[in-house]
Amino acid sequence: MGDFAVIGLGRFGSSVALTLTNLGHSVLGIDADEGRVSAIMSHVAKAVQADVTDEETLRSLGLKNMDAVVVAIGHDLQASIMVTLLLKEIGVKHVVAKASSDLHGKVLAKIGADRVVFPEREMGARVARNLVSSNILDYIEISPDVSIMEITAGGSLVGKSLRQLDLRNKFGVNVLAIKRDEDINVGLRADEQIRQGDILVVLGSNSSLERVGRLSEG
Protein backbone atom coordinates (compact mmCIF):
# COMPACT_ATOMS: atom_id res chain seq x y z
CA MET A 1 0.00 0.00 0.00
CA GLY A 2 1.38 3.39 -0.99
CA ASP A 3 1.02 6.80 0.63
CA PHE A 4 -0.18 9.61 -1.61
CA ALA A 5 -1.33 13.20 -1.27
CA VAL A 6 -3.64 15.07 -3.62
CA ILE A 7 -3.59 18.87 -3.47
CA GLY A 8 -6.72 20.40 -4.99
CA LEU A 9 -9.95 18.44 -4.59
CA GLY A 10 -11.92 19.59 -7.60
CA ARG A 11 -13.30 17.11 -10.13
CA PHE A 12 -9.89 15.86 -11.30
CA GLY A 13 -8.23 15.80 -7.87
CA SER A 14 -11.17 14.03 -6.23
CA SER A 15 -11.21 11.42 -8.99
CA VAL A 16 -7.51 10.70 -8.47
CA ALA A 17 -7.90 10.53 -4.69
CA LEU A 18 -10.90 8.19 -4.81
CA THR A 19 -9.32 5.92 -7.43
CA LEU A 20 -6.14 5.55 -5.38
CA THR A 21 -8.23 4.83 -2.28
CA ASN A 22 -10.27 2.19 -4.11
CA LEU A 23 -7.00 0.54 -5.16
CA GLY A 24 -6.09 0.15 -1.50
CA HIS A 25 -3.73 3.09 -1.00
CA SER A 26 -3.64 5.70 1.76
CA VAL A 27 -4.56 9.17 0.51
CA LEU A 28 -4.25 12.58 2.13
CA GLY A 29 -6.56 15.09 0.45
CA ILE A 30 -5.74 18.80 0.76
CA ASP A 31 -7.70 21.84 -0.35
CA ALA A 32 -8.18 25.44 0.77
CA ASP A 33 -11.95 25.03 0.36
CA GLU A 34 -13.65 23.64 3.46
CA GLY A 35 -16.60 22.31 1.47
CA ARG A 36 -14.42 20.18 -0.80
CA VAL A 37 -12.52 18.82 2.20
CA SER A 38 -15.77 17.91 3.98
CA ALA A 39 -17.13 16.21 0.86
CA ILE A 40 -14.23 13.79 0.55
CA MET A 41 -13.28 13.38 4.21
CA SER A 42 -15.16 10.12 4.76
CA HIS A 43 -13.81 8.55 1.57
CA VAL A 44 -10.04 8.94 2.03
CA ALA A 45 -7.60 8.22 4.85
CA LYS A 46 -7.37 11.90 5.80
CA ALA A 47 -8.45 15.26 4.41
CA VAL A 48 -7.33 18.69 5.61
CA GLN A 49 -8.06 22.32 4.82
CA ALA A 50 -4.80 24.21 4.31
CA ASP A 51 -3.11 27.09 2.50
CA VAL A 52 -0.76 25.06 0.34
CA THR A 53 1.09 28.12 -0.96
CA ASP A 54 2.72 28.45 2.47
CA GLU A 55 5.99 26.51 2.71
CA GLU A 56 5.75 25.87 6.44
CA THR A 57 2.25 24.47 6.03
CA LEU A 58 3.46 22.07 3.34
CA ARG A 59 6.33 20.93 5.55
CA SER A 60 3.99 20.36 8.50
CA LEU A 61 1.81 18.01 6.44
CA GLY A 62 4.62 15.47 6.09
CA LEU A 63 4.47 15.46 2.29
CA LYS A 64 8.18 14.70 2.00
CA ASN A 65 7.42 11.14 3.13
CA MET A 66 4.75 10.48 0.50
CA ASP A 67 5.35 8.13 -2.42
CA ALA A 68 3.93 10.83 -4.68
CA VAL A 69 2.04 14.11 -4.45
CA VAL A 70 -0.48 15.13 -7.11
CA VAL A 71 -0.94 18.87 -7.67
CA ALA A 72 -4.48 19.07 -9.03
CA ILE A 73 -5.06 22.80 -8.56
CA GLY A 74 -7.48 24.10 -11.17
CA HIS A 75 -7.34 27.51 -12.83
CA ASP A 76 -5.04 29.29 -10.38
CA LEU A 77 -1.87 28.89 -12.43
CA GLN A 78 0.24 30.90 -10.01
CA ALA A 79 -0.72 28.65 -7.09
CA SER A 80 -0.18 25.53 -9.18
CA ILE A 81 3.34 26.63 -10.14
CA MET A 82 4.23 27.83 -6.64
CA VAL A 83 3.07 24.63 -4.95
CA THR A 84 4.91 22.43 -7.45
CA LEU A 85 8.09 24.40 -6.88
CA LEU A 86 7.74 24.27 -3.08
CA LEU A 87 7.11 20.52 -3.11
CA LYS A 88 10.34 19.88 -4.97
CA GLU A 89 12.22 22.27 -2.68
CA ILE A 90 11.09 20.43 0.46
CA GLY A 91 12.18 17.10 -1.03
CA VAL A 92 9.02 15.38 -2.28
CA LYS A 93 10.18 12.36 -4.28
CA HIS A 94 7.61 12.37 -7.07
CA VAL A 95 5.37 15.28 -8.04
CA VAL A 96 2.59 14.87 -10.61
CA ALA A 97 1.17 18.23 -11.69
CA LYS A 98 -2.01 19.00 -13.62
CA ALA A 99 -1.59 21.44 -16.51
CA SER A 100 -4.30 23.45 -18.22
CA SER A 101 -2.29 24.40 -21.33
CA ASP A 102 0.92 23.58 -23.17
CA LEU A 103 2.62 26.66 -21.74
CA HIS A 104 1.51 25.80 -18.22
CA GLY A 105 2.84 22.27 -18.73
CA LYS A 106 6.21 23.52 -19.94
CA VAL A 107 6.58 25.75 -16.88
CA LEU A 108 5.66 22.90 -14.52
CA ALA A 109 8.20 20.62 -16.17
CA LYS A 110 10.85 23.34 -16.07
CA ILE A 111 10.47 23.87 -12.32
CA GLY A 112 10.78 20.19 -11.52
CA ALA A 113 7.45 18.38 -11.89
CA ASP A 114 8.27 14.71 -12.42
CA ARG A 115 5.19 14.25 -14.54
CA VAL A 116 2.77 16.71 -16.10
CA VAL A 117 -0.75 15.57 -16.95
CA PHE A 118 -3.38 17.12 -19.21
CA PRO A 119 -6.72 15.78 -17.87
CA GLU A 120 -8.80 16.81 -20.89
CA ARG A 121 -6.46 15.01 -23.31
CA GLU A 122 -6.23 11.92 -21.13
CA MET A 123 -10.01 11.84 -20.81
CA GLY A 124 -10.18 11.88 -24.60
CA ALA A 125 -7.79 8.93 -24.77
CA ARG A 126 -9.90 7.10 -22.17
CA VAL A 127 -13.06 7.59 -24.21
CA ALA A 128 -11.27 6.35 -27.33
CA ARG A 129 -10.11 3.20 -25.54
CA ASN A 130 -13.62 2.51 -24.31
CA LEU A 131 -14.98 2.88 -27.84
CA VAL A 132 -12.64 0.28 -29.32
CA SER A 133 -12.78 -2.14 -26.36
CA SER A 134 -16.06 -2.26 -24.48
CA ASN A 135 -14.66 -4.38 -21.62
CA ILE A 136 -12.08 -1.74 -20.64
CA LEU A 137 -14.01 0.35 -18.13
CA ASP A 138 -11.38 2.83 -17.01
CA TYR A 139 -7.67 3.45 -16.99
CA ILE A 140 -5.03 5.62 -15.39
CA GLU A 141 -1.97 6.44 -17.47
CA ILE A 142 1.15 6.03 -15.32
CA SER A 143 3.52 6.88 -18.18
CA PRO A 144 3.12 7.03 -21.97
CA ASP A 145 3.60 3.24 -22.10
CA VAL A 146 2.28 1.95 -18.77
CA SER A 147 -1.25 2.14 -17.35
CA ILE A 148 -3.59 0.78 -14.71
CA MET A 149 -6.79 -0.52 -16.31
CA GLU A 150 -10.11 -1.88 -15.13
CA ILE A 151 -11.12 -4.82 -17.32
CA THR A 152 -14.41 -6.69 -17.10
CA ALA A 153 -13.68 -10.43 -16.93
CA GLY A 154 -15.13 -12.53 -19.70
CA GLY A 155 -14.01 -14.95 -22.39
CA SER A 156 -11.09 -17.22 -21.59
CA LEU A 157 -10.37 -15.47 -18.28
CA VAL A 158 -13.51 -16.82 -16.60
CA GLY A 159 -13.33 -19.99 -14.52
CA LYS A 160 -9.55 -19.93 -14.18
CA SER A 161 -7.45 -19.07 -11.15
CA LEU A 162 -4.81 -16.37 -11.14
CA ARG A 163 -2.21 -19.16 -11.00
CA GLN A 164 -3.63 -20.79 -14.13
CA LEU A 165 -3.85 -17.50 -16.01
CA ASP A 166 -0.27 -16.60 -15.00
CA LEU A 167 -0.71 -13.11 -16.44
CA ARG A 168 2.52 -11.79 -14.93
CA ASN A 169 4.74 -14.36 -16.64
CA LYS A 170 2.80 -14.58 -19.89
CA PHE A 171 2.09 -10.89 -20.45
CA GLY A 172 4.02 -8.93 -17.82
CA VAL A 173 0.70 -7.80 -16.30
CA ASN A 174 0.06 -7.57 -12.56
CA VAL A 175 -3.42 -8.00 -11.10
CA LEU A 176 -3.68 -5.39 -8.32
CA ALA A 177 -7.26 -6.04 -7.22
CA ILE A 178 -10.52 -7.73 -8.13
CA LYS A 179 -13.83 -5.91 -7.77
CA ARG A 180 -16.78 -8.25 -7.26
CA ASP A 181 -20.18 -6.72 -6.65
CA GLU A 182 -19.57 -4.21 -3.85
CA ASP A 183 -16.34 -5.81 -2.63
CA ILE A 184 -12.77 -4.95 -3.60
CA ASN A 185 -10.21 -7.69 -2.93
CA VAL A 186 -6.60 -6.47 -2.84
CA GLY A 187 -5.16 -9.40 -0.86
CA LEU A 188 -5.24 -11.77 -3.79
CA ARG A 189 -4.34 -15.46 -3.56
CA ALA A 190 -2.94 -17.51 -6.43
CA ASP A 191 -5.97 -19.82 -6.29
CA GLU A 192 -8.44 -16.90 -6.61
CA GLN A 193 -10.82 -17.92 -9.39
CA ILE A 194 -12.11 -15.37 -11.87
CA ARG A 195 -15.88 -15.14 -12.26
CA GLN A 196 -17.93 -13.74 -15.11
CA GLY A 197 -18.36 -10.00 -14.57
CA ASP A 198 -15.47 -9.58 -12.14
CA ILE A 199 -13.59 -6.33 -12.68
CA LEU A 200 -9.83 -6.85 -12.77
CA VAL A 201 -7.63 -3.90 -11.82
CA VAL A 202 -4.41 -4.59 -13.72
CA LEU A 203 -1.08 -2.84 -14.20
CA GLY A 204 1.23 -3.25 -17.17
CA SER A 205 2.37 -1.94 -20.51
CA ASN A 206 -0.44 -0.66 -22.73
CA SER A 207 0.21 -3.30 -25.38
CA SER A 208 0.12 -6.12 -22.80
CA LEU A 209 -3.06 -4.78 -21.21
CA GLU A 210 -4.75 -4.67 -24.59
CA ARG A 211 -3.81 -8.33 -25.16
CA VAL A 212 -5.39 -9.25 -21.83
CA GLY A 213 -8.43 -7.20 -22.82
CA ARG A 214 -8.77 -9.26 -26.00
CA LEU A 215 -8.63 -12.48 -23.94
CA SER A 216 -11.54 -11.17 -21.93
CA GLU A 217 -13.56 -10.52 -25.07
CA GLY A 218 -12.87 -13.92 -26.57
Buried (B, 14 or more C-beta within 10 A) or exposed (E): EEBBBBBBBBEBBBBBBBBBBBBBBBBBBBBBEEEBBEBBBEBBBEBBBBEBBEBEBBBEBEBEEBBBBBBBBBEBBEBBBBBBBBBBEBEBBBBBBBBBEEEBBEBBBEBBBBBBBBBEEBEEEBEEBBEEBEBBBBBBBBEEEBBBBBBBBBBBBBEBEBEEBEBEEEBBBEBBBBBBEEEBBBEEEEEBBBEEEBBBBBBBBBEBBBBBBEBBBE
